[in-house]
Amino acid sequence: MTAAQIEQAARTLRLSDGVGFLVRIIDTRVRALYERLTRQDAITPRQFGILLTLNQRETLTLTELARHVSMDRSTLSEMIARMTKRKLISKTENGADARSAKVAITAEGKAVLLKLVEGALNQQRELMEPLTKSERARLVQNLKLLARYEE
């Protein structure tokens, strides 16, 4: 771009049309809805995702879990340590690979998860309320494309 084009863009670029700006606003709203509708702030949305994934997939290696929740291993390892200390998940050595570990949800972790599920479902519903059913499906599909998320 030329200096004149950059100057023109700086005069006409609309913050309210910026994807990053809108995603930040949505993220703030999602977090506020999550806390209000789950009636707590002890289990973060990311920790909820870990508990939900382990509840559905049972025992996973840290690498598998990181892939399922789209989180880097170092961040995940720190969260796993905190969640293990709180007895929400269990961590055991992976006999197949001494450098890796396996994690699973505990009975206490499942009990915590089940207390949060209704609020998480209500969060989804309330967030998506302005959209029609087809718009909701299209939004989720487009968000997965932008996130480069594969199930």
C-alpha positions in Angstrom: 0.0 0.0 0.0 1.1 3.5 -0.6 1.3 6.1 2.1 -1.7 7.9 0.6 -3.7 4.6 0.7 -2.7 3.9 4.3 -3.7 7.5 5.2 -7.1 7.0 3.5 -7.7 3.7 5.2 -6.9 5.3 8.6 -9.7 7.8 7.9 -12.3 5.4 6.6 -11.6 2.1 8.5 -14.5 1.4 10.8 -13.7 -0.1 14.2 -17.3 -1.4 14.4 -16.7 -3.5 11.3 -13.4 -5.0 12.6 -13.6 -8.8 13.2 -11.1 -8.6 16.0 -13.0 -5.8 17.7 -16.3 -7.7 17.4 -14.8 -11.0 18.6 -13.4 -9.2 21.7 -16.9 -7.8 22.5 -18.5 -11.2 22.0 -15.8 -12.9 24.2 -16.6 -10.4 27.0 -20.3 -11.1 26.6 -19.8 -14.9 26.5 -17.8 -14.8 29.7 -20.3 -12.6 31.5 -23.2 -14.8 30.4 -21.3 -17.9 31.5 -20.6 -16.6 35.0 -24.2 -15.3 35.4 -25.9 -18.4 34.1 -23.7 -21.0 35.7 -23.9 -18.9 38.9 -20.2 -19.2 39.7 -16.7 -18.1 38.7 -14.6 -21.0 40.1 -14.6 -23.1 36.9 -13.6 -21.0 33.9 -15.1 -21.7 30.4 -11.8 -23.3 29.4 -11.9 -25.6 32.4 -15.5 -26.4 31.6 -14.3 -27.4 28.1 -11.7 -29.7 29.6 -14.2 -31.3 32.0 -16.8 -31.7 29.2 -14.2 -33.3 26.8 -12.9 -35.7 29.4 -16.5 -36.6 30.4 -17.3 -37.5 26.8 -14.0 -39.0 25.7 -12.9 -40.5 29.1 -9.1 -41.0 29.4 -6.9 -38.9 27.0 -3.2 -38.1 26.8 -2.3 -34.5 27.3 -1.6 -34.2 23.5 -5.0 -35.6 22.6 -6.7 -33.3 25.1 -4.8 -30.3 23.8 -6.0 -31.1 20.3 -9.6 -31.5 21.3 -9.7 -28.2 23.3 -7.5 -26.3 20.9 -5.0 -25.3 23.6 -1.2 -25.3 23.6 0.4 -28.0 25.7 2.2 -25.6 28.2 -1.0 -23.7 29.0 -2.9 -27.0 29.2 -0.3 -28.5 31.6 -0.7 -25.5 34.0 -4.5 -25.9 33.9 -4.2 -29.7 34.5 -2.0 -29.1 37.5 -4.5 -26.7 39.1 -7.5 -29.0 38.2 -5.7 -32.1 39.6 -4.9 -30.2 42.8 -8.6 -29.5 43.1 -9.4 -33.2 42.4 -11.5 -32.4 39.3 -9.3 -34.6 37.2 -6.8 -37.4 37.7 -3.4 -37.6 36.0 -1.4 -40.8 35.6 1.7 -41.8 33.8 1.2 -43.1 30.3 2.8 -46.5 30.2 3.3 -46.3 26.5 5.4 -43.1 26.8 7.2 -42.0 29.9 7.3 -38.4 28.8 3.5 -38.2 28.5 0.6 -38.5 30.9 -3.1 -39.5 30.7 -5.9 -37.5 32.3 -9.4 -38.4 33.2 -12.4 -36.7 34.9 -12.9 -37.7 38.5 -16.3 -38.3 40.2 -15.9 -34.9 41.9 -15.1 -33.3 38.5 -18.2 -34.9 36.9 -20.4 -33.6 39.7 -19.0 -30.1 39.2 -19.6 -30.4 35.4 -23.2 -31.6 35.8 -23.9 -28.5 38.0 -22.7 -26.3 35.1 -24.2 -27.9 32.1 -27.6 -26.3 32.3 -26.1 -22.8 32.7 -23.8 -23.5 29.7 -26.7 -24.5 27.6 -28.6 -21.4 28.6 -25.6 -19.3 27.7 -25.6 -20.8 24.2 -29.3 -20.2 23.9 -29.2 -16.6 25.1 -26.2 -15.7 23.0 -27.7 -17.1 19.8 -31.2 -15.8 20.5 -31.2 -13.0 17.9 -30.4 -15.4 15.1 -32.7 -17.8 13.2 -31.9 -21.5 13.3 -30.2 -21.4 9.9 -28.2 -18.3 10.8 -27.0 -20.0 14.0 -25.8 -23.0 12.0 -24.1 -20.8 9.5 -22.5 -18.7 12.2 -21.0 -21.8 13.9 -19.8 -23.1 10.6 -18.1 -19.8 9.7 -16.6 -19.4 13.2 -15.0 -22.9 12.8 -13.6 -21.8 9.4 -12.1 -18.6 11.0 -10.8 -20.6 14.0 -9.4 -23.3 11.6 -11.1 -25.7 14.0 -11.6 -29.3 13.0 -13.5 -31.8 15.1 
